[in-house]
Amino acid sequence: MRLPAHGANPRKLYEYCNIPLPERYIDFSVNTNPYMLPPSLWPSQTEFCQWAMEYPDPEARQLAELLAETEGVSPAKLLIANGASECIYLLAKLFANKRAGILEPTFSEYRRACQAHGCNIVLLVATEERNWKYEQQELMKLIEEVDVLFLCHPNNPTGTVMKEDELYALLAAAEEARTFTVIDEAFYPFWFGGFTAMQWMNDFSRLIVLRSLTKIHHLAGARIGYMAANEAVIEKVKALQPPWSVSRIAQQLALRFLPLEEFAAQTKQMIAQERERITGILRAYGYSVSSSVANFYLLRRPGCPTEELFFSLLKEGIVPRHTVNFPGLDGRYLRFAVKTKEENDELLHVLKRWGT
């Protein structure tokens, strides 16, 4: 059966599965912030209309300056894009026909983008038995074999991360091997007490960090993200980017929401607390759950066919993210977002029947 390549599209998923759409469902396949900003913080209709009628700044200079101040880097080291996904495809074009390493299982767009631009792809696949970790020796060997390495951190769909010293050692080895390393930090804003590779931006000339502004700030529909790298890389990527790639609406929304640091901090803490609560309960039910630090987790019920569980949940109005298109997972797991307590409790109620 052919399933949608991504989550957050329940209607299409039900259609593909030939299951009637329930009157009410909860979408656990979408991994954006479950906590909503108050309507009073959103722009007025007049502001929306004004932004929609004006051409955007093609350089997004005001947003770049704000992000540069926040991240402690020069604006010349930033590129604002139509979501982190545009950054991925621009980088794949930059490294067209090169050797690209991808640490799987992970976000499928690295592979799709690299394939579209003729890259020779080398995979390194982690397993549940290793707690979704990679052997450092294997990583070092891969670094020597490729021109660019893609690493999602925290990883999607497992939510797992590397130790800080291990990631630093990887970047140091990549610098010595003249290999570019792309660290996709789309879910870093949900990582309570986490660290960012952005801190080493001035240490490694071949480090590229990607960020999304759509996940925690409810801007998935607006499409906005950014890339940080040395000035030479940014200039090369800018030359590949279409003009007016980021709409004025997206730029203005980002400028409006980025200063709301208290909201982001509260979200991060609430997500962490809720994730620990529900994953603890699920493990007690007999489920295998990934050691996630993000706003989602990977789940498997030992001894239970995942496909059977998947279709049963859909019929009950619970929409998980399938893993059919993740190399190394091959549909044997389901990914669930951490949502509000009430929504998570509904999921726990249903999954308890499938547990021990």
C-alpha positions in Angstrom: 0.0 0.0 0.0 1.3 3.5 -0.9 1.1 5.9 2.0 1.7 9.6 2.2 5.4 10.5 2.5 4.9 12.7 5.5 2.5 13.1 8.5 0.1 16.0 9.2 -2.3 15.0 6.4 -4.9 12.8 8.0 -7.5 13.2 5.3 -5.2 11.9 2.6 -4.0 9.1 4.9 -7.6 7.8 5.5 -8.2 8.0 1.8 -5.1 6.0 1.0 -6.0 3.4 3.6 -9.6 3.2 2.4 -10.9 3.9 5.9 -13.9 6.3 6.4 -12.8 9.6 8.0 -14.1 9.7 11.6 -16.1 12.7 12.7 -13.4 13.4 15.3 -9.8 12.4 15.2 -6.5 13.4 16.9 -3.5 13.9 14.7 -0.5 12.4 16.4 1.4 12.4 13.2 2.0 16.2 13.2 5.0 17.3 15.2 4.4 21.0 15.7 3.7 22.7 19.1 0.5 21.4 20.7 0.2 24.6 22.8 -1.5 27.5 21.0 -0.5 31.1 21.1 -3.3 33.4 22.4 -5.2 35.0 19.5 -4.3 38.4 20.9 -0.7 37.8 19.9 -1.5 37.2 16.3 -1.5 40.0 13.7 -4.7 41.8 12.8 -6.6 41.2 9.6 -5.4 44.7 8.4 -1.7 43.7 9.0 -2.2 40.4 7.2 -3.7 42.2 4.2 -0.9 44.8 4.1 1.8 42.1 4.2 0.1 40.0 1.5 0.0 43.0 -0.9 3.7 43.9 -0.5 6.8 42.2 -2.0 9.1 40.7 0.6 12.6 41.8 1.2 14.5 39.2 -0.8 17.4 39.2 1.7 15.0 39.1 4.8 17.5 41.5 6.4 15.5 42.5 9.4 14.9 38.9 10.3 18.5 37.9 9.6 19.7 40.7 11.9 17.4 39.5 14.7 18.5 35.9 14.3 22.1 36.9 14.2 21.8 38.7 17.5 20.0 35.7 19.0 22.5 33.1 17.8 25.6 35.2 18.3 26.7 35.1 14.6 27.2 37.5 11.8 24.1 38.1 9.6 26.4 37.2 6.6 26.5 33.7 8.0 22.7 33.3 7.8 20.3 32.5 4.9 16.6 32.8 5.5 14.6 30.2 3.5 11.2 28.8 2.7 11.4 26.4 5.6 14.3 24.2 6.5 13.2 21.9 3.7 14.3 24.5 1.1 17.7 24.6 2.8 18.0 20.9 2.4 17.2 21.0 -1.4 19.5 24.0 -1.9 22.3 22.1 -0.2 21.6 19.0 -2.3 21.9 21.1 -5.4 25.1 22.6 -4.1 26.6 19.2 -3.6 25.0 17.7 -6.7 26.8 14.5 -7.9 28.9 14.4 -4.8 29.0 11.6 -2.2 26.4 12.2 0.5 26.3 10.4 3.8 22.9 10.1 5.6 22.5 8.8 9.2 19.3 6.7 9.1 16.5 6.3 10.1 15.8 9.9 9.6 13.9 12.6 7.8 13.2 11.3 4.3 13.9 14.6 2.5 17.7 14.4 2.8 17.6 11.2 0.7 15.0 12.5 -1.8 16.9 15.8 -2.3 20.2 14.1 -2.8 18.7 11.5 -5.2 17.1 14.4 -7.2 20.5 15.9 -7.6 22.5 12.8 -8.6 24.3 12.3 -5.3 26.0 9.0 -4.5 24.3 8.2 -1.2 26.0 6.2 1.6 23.8 5.2 4.5 24.6 4.3 8.1 21.7 2.8 9.9 21.1 2.8 13.7 19.0 0.1 15.4 16.8 -0.2 18.4 19.2 -2.7 19.9 21.8 0.0 20.0 19.3 2.5 21.4 19.4 4.3 18.0 23.0 5.3 18.5 25.9 5.1 16.0 29.3 3.6 16.8 31.9 6.4 16.8 34.3 4.3 14.7 31.6 3.8 12.0 30.9 7.5 12.0 34.6 8.4 11.6 34.9 5.9 8.7 31.8 7.4 7.0 33.2 10.9 7.3 36.3 9.8 5.3 34.1 8.3 2.5 31.7 11.2 1.8 31.8 14.9 0.8 28.8 15.9 2.9 27.0 14.3 5.9 23.4 14.9 6.9 22.6 14.5 10.6 19.2 15.3 12.1 19.8 16.3 15.8 17.5 15.7 17.7 16.7 13.0 15.2 13.4 12.5 13.5 11.7 10.0 14.0 13.5 8.7 17.1 14.0 11.9 19.0 17.5 10.7 20.1 20.7 12.8 20.3 24.4 12.3 20.4 26.5 13.3 23.5 28.0 16.7 23.2 31.6 15.6 23.2 30.8 12.9 20.5 29.2 15.4 18.2 32.2 17.8 18.7 34.6 15.0 17.9 32.6 14.2 14.7 32.7 17.8 13.6 36.4 18.0 14.3 37.0 14.8 12.2 34.9 16.1 9.4 36.9 19.4 9.3 40.1 17.4 9.1 38.7 15.2 6.3 37.3 18.3 4.5 33.8 16.9 4.7 30.8 19.2 5.2 28.4 18.3 8.0 24.8 19.4 7.9 23.2 19.4 11.4 19.4 19.8 11.1 18.2 21.2 14.4 14.5 21.6 13.4 13.5 20.1 16.7 16.1 21.7 18.9 13.6 24.3 20.3 11.8 21.4 22.0 14.9 19.9 23.7 14.8 20.9 27.4 18.4 21.4 28.6 19.9 20.6 25.2 22.9 21.9 23.4 23.3 23.3 19.9 26.0 22.9 17.2 25.5 26.6 16.6 27.9 27.2 19.4 30.7 25.9 17.2 29.9 27.9 14.1 33.1 29.9 14.4 35.2 26.8 15.1 34.4 24.7 12.0 34.4 26.1 8.4 32.5 23.1 7.1 29.7 23.1 9.7 26.2 23.9 8.4 23.3 24.2 10.8 19.6 24.2 9.8 16.8 25.5 11.9 13.0 25.6 11.4 10.8 28.4 12.7 7.6 26.4 11.8 7.6 23.8 14.6 7.4 25.7 17.9 5.9 28.9 16.5 2.9 27.4 14.6 4.1 28.6 11.3 4.0 25.3 9.3 1.7 26.9 6.8 3.9 30.0 6.4 7.1 28.1 5.6 10.2 29.7 7.1 13.5 28.5 8.4 17.2 29.3 8.1 20.7 28.1 7.5 23.9 29.1 9.3 27.3 28.5 7.8 30.4 30.4 6.9 30.1 33.3 4.5 31.5 31.5 1.5 28.9 28.7 1.8 26.0 31.1 2.3 27.0 33.1 -0.8 27.0 29.9 -2.9 23.7 28.8 -1.6 22.1 32.2 -2.1 23.1 32.1 -5.7 20.9 28.9 -6.0 17.9 30.3 -4.2 15.0 31.7 -6.2 14.2 35.4 -5.7 11.5 36.3 -3.1 11.6 32.7 -1.7 10.4 33.8 1.7 7.1 35.7 1.7 6.6 39.0 3.5 3.9 37.3 5.6 6.3 34.6 6.7 9.0 37.1 7.5 6.7 39.4 9.5 5.2 36.4 11.5 8.7 35.3 12.4 9.6 38.8 13.6 6.4 38.9 15.6 6.8 35.5 17.3 10.6 35.1 17.8 10.8 37.5 20.7 8.2 35.4 22.6 10.9 33.6 24.5 8.8 32.9 27.6 6.3 31.1 25.5 9.0 28.9 23.9 10.6 28.2 27.3 7.3 27.2 28.9 6.5 25.0 25.9 9.9 23.2 26.1 9.4 22.5 29.8 5.8 21.3 29.4 6.7 19.0 26.5 9.5 17.5 28.5 7.3 16.8 31.5 4.5 15.3 29.4 6.9 13.2 27.3 8.4 11.7 30.4 5.0 10.9 31.9 3.5 9.2 28.9 6.6 7.3 27.8 7.0 5.9 31.3 3.4 4.7 31.2 3.8 3.2 27.8 6.9 1.3 28.9 4.9 0.0 31.8 2.3 -1.2 29.3 5.0 -3.3 27.6 5.8 -1.0 24.7 9.3 -0.3 23.4 9.7 3.5 23.3 12.7 5.5 22.0 14.7 7.7 24.4 13.5 10.9 22.9 14.4 14.4 23.9 12.0 16.0 21.4 8.2 16.5 21.0 7.7 13.0 19.6 8.8 9.4 20.1 9.0 6.1 18.3 6.9 3.2 19.5 6.7 -0.6 18.9 4.6 -3.2 20.6 6.7 -6.4 20.9 4.8 -9.4 19.6 2.1 -7.2 18.0 2.0 -6.6 14.2 2.5 -2.9 13.8 0.2 -2.8 10.7 -2.7 -4.2 12.7 -2.1 -1.6 15.4 -1.8 1.2 12.9 -5.2 0.4 11.2 -6.9 -0.1 14.5 -5.8 3.3 15.8 -7.0 5.0 12.6 -10.4 3.5 13.0 -10.6 4.8 16.6 -9.6 8.3 15.5 -6.0 8.2 16.6 -3.6 9.2 13.7 0.0 8.0 14.2 2.9 8.5 11.8 3.7 5.4 9.8 7.4 4.5 9.3 7.1 2.7 6.0 9.4 5.1 4.2 12.2 5.2 6.9 15.1 2.9 6.0 15.8 0.7 9.0 12.3 1.0 10.3 10.3 -0.3 7.3 6.9 0.1 9.0 7.7 -1.8 12.1 7.3 1.2 14.4 4.9 4.1 14.8 5.8 7.7 15.7 3.6 9.8 18.0 3.7 13.5 18.8 3.6 14.7 22.3 0.4 16.6 22.5 -1.7 18.1 25.4 -2.3 16.0 28.5 -6.0 15.5 27.5 -5.0 14.2 24.0 -2.2 12.1 25.3 -4.5 10.5 27.9 -6.9 9.5 25.0 -4.0 7.8 23.3 -2.9 6.0 26.5 -6.5 4.8 27.0 -6.5 3.2 23.6 -2.9 1.8 23.7 -3.5 0.3 27.1 -5.8 -2.3 25.5 -3.0 -3.4 23.3 -0.4 -3.5 26.1 0.2 -6.2 28.7 
